[in-house]
Amino acid sequence: MNVYDSDRIFDALNETEPLEKTTDPGKADVIIFNTCSVREKAQEKVFSDLGRVRHLKSSKPSLIIGVGGCVASQEGKEIIRRAPYVDVVFGPQTLHRLPSLIRKKQVIGKPQIDISFPEIEKFDKLPMPKPEKCTAFVSIMEGCSKYCSFCVVPYTRGEEISRPFEEILIELAGLSRQGVREVTFLGQNVNAYRSQTENHEQVDLASLLEFSAEIPGIERLRFTTSHPKEFDSRLIKTFDKTKKLVDHVHLPVQSGSDKILRLMKRGYTREQYELIIKQLRKARPNISIGSDFIVGFPGETDTDFQDTLKLIRNIKFDTSFSFMYSPRPGTPASDLPDQVPLATKKSRLQELQLLLNEIRDDTSVSMLNTVQEVLVEGYSSKGNLEISGRTSNNRVVNFIGPKNLIGTIEKVKITEIMTNSLRANRLIQNAA
Ligand code: SAM
């Protein structure tokens, strides 16, 4: 989500005045920090990052320093109080206003703050994205109305709001014309997507996926992140009906203990979650399941933690993000008694990640010698002139092949398993 927002910030700025990206802050005319406040570390990092660019303003007083994203949304004026050299503060819903905020700052000379939540206005104002690769993110809904007791997102990004159906399809057709072959629908709870067609028919994520699959040139569809509470049978059936939907779903479970799920206000039990996975595997036997986990939520006993490990062994999650619980100001969980000591959180996280890595490695090993379809995205990051892409179940695969394969789906045979990627041979080469 933040990568997507950063690209939109660049698009918005670039439209008013052509810009060039630089990795050297000393050369920059504009420095924007796009921030995250989901966990405390990310929040504190912003202030230390700001401290590191502060000196650049004395040699270049015209330098614009901006802070966007969820820390900006949560801290607002406090950012200017702690770092008075910051020129603009804007939230995730006002990033399209950044050029006018900068202009105002230059004219009036006073720092500008706009962290309001104008309803979906952003998408009308932002220029059409110019993709650099054959894969693209498309935001279809924003915000969150779930109010999980640990999470700051509803307060920083606002309530759930969906983009108009036809507008998304038009964006997809435009991306396809520019060579995009794989689209990832983005949203805090992407399966909470609800809209209407121009003929006033109700549509949801399942409808959007079905219609998107009909757009010529779009070969693969992904979505992230979904919420178990709204993972209904229509969406599950889409995995059976819509072949362009990949063999991968990211469905955050957070914990395997019903007591902790209740305290987190997740709105489902472990059994309900397991049932969704069972139905998904029936619809798509090869599906790889990704998830998010929080360890050390207030009141989590060793038995609760063991329940999470049991769930991981049962489901055999493939990809995962796991975190130590981090109390966020203003969220109900931060006031709960029985906060878990840091040392316990650390050792639980380590144990959980070891198990998850073991399962991920087993899945990779099971892919050895299988034939996989890879959407070739570019050169391998290893710099060895190999080309690189992703399988339907989201594994990075590197292999030798000509550059004109970039943007196409190639059949390869997996030959080697590495920790974070796989190596393969092109199938036609084997046949030759
Ligand atoms: N909307 C998705 C859901 O809740 O199902 C996830 C979105 S959230 C921005 C991404 C992940 O950050 C969550 O799934 C959770 O694992 C983690 N997270 C959120 N708040 C957290 C907190 N206070 N402490 C630790 N991890 C947190």
Residues whose N, C-alpha, C, O or C-beta is under 5 A from the ligand:
A	BS01	SAM	V38 F150 C151 Q188 N189 T225 S226 H227 P252 D292 F293 I294 F323 M324 Y325 S326 R328
